[in-house]
Amino acid sequence: MNKFRQLKRTLSTIGIIVCCIMLIHINFPWMKAFFQPDSRLILNSAGGKSAAVKKMMAVRDFPLKYGNSIVQQTEEVIGVPLRQGDMSFEEIKKSRWIDTEKYSPDSELNFVPPVPKFSVFDIVYQLKANIMKKYLALDKRKYENQSVVILTPIHNSENDLVQYAQLIRELDYPKHKLSIVFGEDGSEDQTLKVGRDLLDEFRQQGFRRAEIYHFNLTGQITGDWNSIHDQVLQYKRRKHLAKARNLLLKTGLKDEEYVLWIDADVGVLPSDLIQQLIYANVDVVTPCCLYKKGQYTNVYDKNSWRETEYSLQEQTKLSKTQLVLEGYGPTIRLYLPHLRGEGRVVPLDGVGGCSLLVKAECHRKGLNFPEEIFQFHIETEGLAKLARSMGFGVYGLPFVEVYHK
């Protein structure tokens, strides 16, 4: 009798173990999110949720074939910054492009700094006026013959549009060559009304064309700046932005020769911005997008960068479904302003959308903003990767400065 009871307990224990294993197997994606160590789970200081909980908030369905059937697998898409890994402090220090102990970040330099191995900091040293003048000189009249459509996505932009409109009016480019098109994306404030009113003014002021389109899109990431830039939400956010840009491109581009993308929340545009961009005479080109942080000048649009041997090496370790992000820690790439040592027009691998000029012919040939991950990137950075894969040139102007609010 005792042996029978012992056998019964043993079989019960084995049954429980088997059931647990089956439950873990069936719910593996869920279990994985909470228990498996993952180097991608780097908390953004802006968020208060745990990495595991936030990981469950961003999922993506992939159809997988088993025999003749198709099932949906839930796979997380978490943005991953490229890290410096085990690089020593001395190696990092050697990569600096300037002696930070000798030159204060708030001083104006009387020389152009050399290009570093990668951008250790996001600080941008300002140059003396005579140096900037040398790298910005051009005969504007030679670059005013092309028609340009300015495409601007707007969402809850009511408080930005009046200043934006004033900046557009102050562009020193022939108004009859300029078109303005807004793509309004499900705003909850008076953005649509304000946009319509401003476009009426643009028409009266002699702009070639002024239009606004309302896109009934859903899925926007809303909230304050920290919330919408939460690292774990960037796949969903950037996917939505790409979709909105592509809709605006499809409806807003007519017969123009260039497309100029400008964000609604820019703070300062140089009056000769369009001439400077056209001067480059390349397929895709962007200026520096900066912002003032106290007495310092910093890189704002960290999507404008060049790959380095370090960043390319790190990407070989990633799966195809991982999304690479910039701005969530130190980079091992080169930000556009730090390439000034190479001259006036420099090649890039990634671009941002704060201000971006694209030859319309490139868009007509299929260049758009990837709504899914393309070579580890999406939206504007994905556009740059796609452009290079299509044989188009991607460049930046490190001396032309646009300022974000």
N, C-alpha and C positions, 0 to 999 in steps of 0.2 A: 504493500500500500504506500509506504514512504517513497519507494522508487517511482511509483506512478505519479505521486504528487510532485516529486522533483522534476520528472520528465515534463509534466504539464507546465510547471513554472518556467522551465527552460524554453519550451516551445512558445509560451506567451511572450517571454523576453525577446526571442528571435523575431516573433511577429511584430512586436512594437518597433524594434530596430528597423525592420524592413519597411514598415509603414512610414517611419520618419525619413528614411532614405528616399522613398518615393515622393513624399511631400516636398523635400528639398529639391529633388530633380525637377518635379513639375513646376515649382515656383522659383527655379534657379535665377531668372533675371531679377526677381524681387530680392532674393537672398543675396545675390551678388552685389546689388546696390548698397546693401547695408553692412555686409561682413567682409567682402573681399578687399584686401588692400589695393588701392588704386592711386598711382602717382598723379592722376589728373584731378584729384579732389583737393584743389587749392582754394581755400575760402577767399572770397572777395571781402575786404574789410567793410564794404558798404552794407553787407547783408548780415542778418542775425540768425538765419536758419542754419542748421547743421548741414554739412556737405552732403550727407546721405539723403536727408529730406529734400534738399534742393535738387539733388540728382533725379529724384522721382518726379520732379516738376517738369522736366524737359525730356520728352520721349519722342521717338520717331518710329513709324511702322515700316518694316521692310518685308515684301513678299518673298518667301522662301519656298522652293519647290521640293516636295518629297514625293517621288514617283510621279504620278499624274496630278497630284493635288497641290494646291497653293495655300499656305498658312501665313498668318501675320505674326511676325516676331517683334516684340518691343525691344528696341535698342536705344540706349541713351546717347544723346549727342551733346557732349559737354565741351565748351570751348577750352582749349589748352594753351597757355602761354609757353613759349620756348624759353627754357631756362639756361643759365650759365653753368649748371651742373656742378662739377667738382673743381671748376676753375679757381685757382688761388687768388688771394687778394693782390699779390704781386703781378700776376698775369693781367688782372683787371686794371690795375694801376698803369701798367705799360701800354694798355690800349687807349688811354686817354689822348685826345687830340690836342690838348693844351695843358699847360702847367697851372692847375687850379689853385696852387698855393701862391703863385705869382700874380695871376690875373683874377680879379673879382668878377663874378657873373653879372654884376650890374654895371661894369665898365664898358666903354666903347674901345674896340681894338683898332689899332692902326695897321693891321695885317690880316690876311685871310688865313684862318687856322687850317692846318693840314687835315686830311681825312683820317679818322681813327680806324681801328680794326672793326669796331662796332660801337654803337652809341651807348656809352656807359650811363649818361645822364640825359634827361630831356631838356636841359637848359640850353638856350640858344644865345650865344654871345652876339651882341650888337656891334656893328662895324662903323667906323668913321664915315661921315657923309660923303667924303670924296671917293672912298672905295665903293660904296653903294652906287654912286652916280656913274662910276666907270662901268659897272656890270648891268646897269639898267638903261644906259643911253641907247636911243634908237630914234629913227625918223618915223614918227607915228603915222604920217600920211601914207607911207608905203604899205601899211597893214590895216587899211580901213575900207577895202573894197569888197570884202566877203560878207555875205548875209549870215547872221548868227541868231539862233533861237535860244533864249535862256529858259531852261526848264527847272522849275522849283517845286519839289514836293512840299505840301503844307499840311500840318495836322496840329490842331490846338495852337495855332500860330498867331492868334489875334493880337497878342502883345508885341509881336516881332515885326509884323508886316509894314507898319508905317515907317519904321527906320529902314527896313529892307528896301522899300520903294524909293526912299530918298537916296540911298546908296546907288540904286540902279539909275536914277535920274542923273546922278553926278558922274557916271561913267562917261569919259570923254571919247565916245564912239558915235558915229552918225546914227541918229535915232531912226532914220528911214531904213537902216540896215538891220535894226534890232527888233526881234519879236520876244514877247514875254508870255509864258504859258505856265499857269499854276495847275498842279494836280492835287486837289483837296481830298483828304483821306479820312472820312468818318469823324470829323471833329465834333467835340462836345461844346464848343464855345461859338463865338461869332466869326470864326475864321472865314467861312464861305462868304458871308455878307461883306466883310471888310475886303476880302480879295476881289470881289466883284466891283466894289466901289473904286478901288485903286486901279483896276484895269480900265474902267471908264476914263479915269484921269490919264492913263498911259495913252489911250487912243487919241485923246484931245491934244496930247503933247507931241504927236507925230510919230509914235512908234509904228513899225511896219505892221505888226499884228499883236493883239493882246487878248488872251483867252483864258478861261478857267474850266476845268473839268472836275466833276464830283465822282469819286470812286467809292462805291458802296462796299468797302472792304471791312473785314472783321479780323480780330486776332492781334490788334495793336498791343504793345507793351506800354502801359501807362504808369504814371507816378512821378516822383521827383527824380532828379538827375541820378542819384545813387541807385534808385530802384530800377530804372530802365537800363542802367549799365551793369546790373548784377551779372556776374560772369556766367552763371548757369543759364541765363535767359537769352544769351546772345545769338544762339542758333535760331531761335524762334523770332527774335527781334530783327535780325539781319535778313532772314528769309522774307519777312513781311516787307521790309524796306525795299528789297530787291523787286518784289512783286509790284509795289507801288511805283517804283522807278520805271519798270518795264511797261506798265500801263500808260504812264505819262509819256514815255518815249513813243509808244505806238500811236497815241492820239495827238501828241503835240508836235512831232516833227513833220514838216511839210516839204518844202523845196529848198530849205536852207543848206548852206555849205558847212556850217559848224553847229555843234550843240554845246552849249555852255551850261553845266550843272552848277547851280549855286544854292546853298542851304539858306533857309529863311532866317536863321538866327545868327548870321554873320554880323560882325560889329564894325569892321573897317575894310573897305575895298580900295586899292589904288585906282586912281581915275583912269590910268592907261592899262588896266588889267587885261582887257581883251587884246589890245595891240601886243602886249608882252607875250601872251599865250600864242597868238597867231604867228608872231616872229619866230618861235621855235620851229615851225613848219614840220611838225611830227603828227602822228596819228592820235596819240593820247598824251595829254600834258597837264600837269597840276602845279600850282604855286605852293609855297609854304603856308600852312594854316597854323597860326600861333595864338597865344593868349598871354596876357599880363598877369603875373602872380606876384603881387606886391611890387617890388622894384626889379624883379626878374622877368625875363621873357622865356616862355616855355613852348615846347611843341604841343599843339592841341590835337591836330589830326595825325595820330600815330599810325594811320593806315597807309601813309605815304612812306615807303621804305625800299631798301635794296637788301636782297639776301646776302649773307656772308657765308664763309666756309663753315662757321659754327651753326648757323640756322639751318643750312642745308643738311648738315650731318644729323642734327636733332630730328629733322623731318623724316629721315630714313627709319626712325624708330616708331613712327606713328602708324596706326591703321588708317585705311582709306576713308573711314567715316568720322575721323576726328577733325574738328574745326580749330584752326590755329588763330589765336587772338593776340593782338598787341594792346598795350596799355594797362596790363594787369601785373606789373612788376618790371624789373629791369629787362631790357631787351638784349638780344645778341645779333640784332640786325642794325642797319644804318638808317637813321631817320634822314629825311630829305635835307633839312637845314645843315646837317653835319657833312654834306657833300660839297660844300662851297669851294673846297680846295681843288675840285676838278673843273670848275668853270661855270659858265652861265646856263648851259643845258646839260643835264646829266641823266643817264639811263636809270630806270627804276624797275622794281618787280611788283610793287603794290601801290595803289593810289587810294586816296580818300575822296569823299564827295563834297567837302566843304566848298571847293571851287575846282571844277574839272572840265577841260575842253577836249572834245572828241570830234574828229572829222566825221561829218554826217555820213559819208560814204562807208565808213567802218560800221556804223550802226546798221546801215541798209544791207550790209553784207552778212549780218547776223551777230554782230558784237552787242551783247546785252549784259545785264547784271545777273549772274547765276543765282537761281533761287534754291539750288541744292549745292552741296559741297563740291567744289571743283579744285583739284590739287590742294586740298586742305583749306580752301578759302571760299568765301561767299560774298555776294553783293559787290561793293566797289573793288575790294581786293581780288575777288573772284573775277571781276571784269578785266583787271590788269593781267591776271594769269591767263584768262581766255584770250585776251588780245595778243599776248606773246605767242600763244600756241597757234593762233591764226596767222602769224607772220607780221603783225602790226607792231610798231614801235611804241614803247611806253617811257615817258620822260618826266622830269621835274625841273622846276626853275627855283633853285635854292636861294636866289637873291630877291625874288618877288614875294612880298609878304602880305597875306590876308590875315586879319585878326578876327577871332571868334569872340563872342560876348563873354 
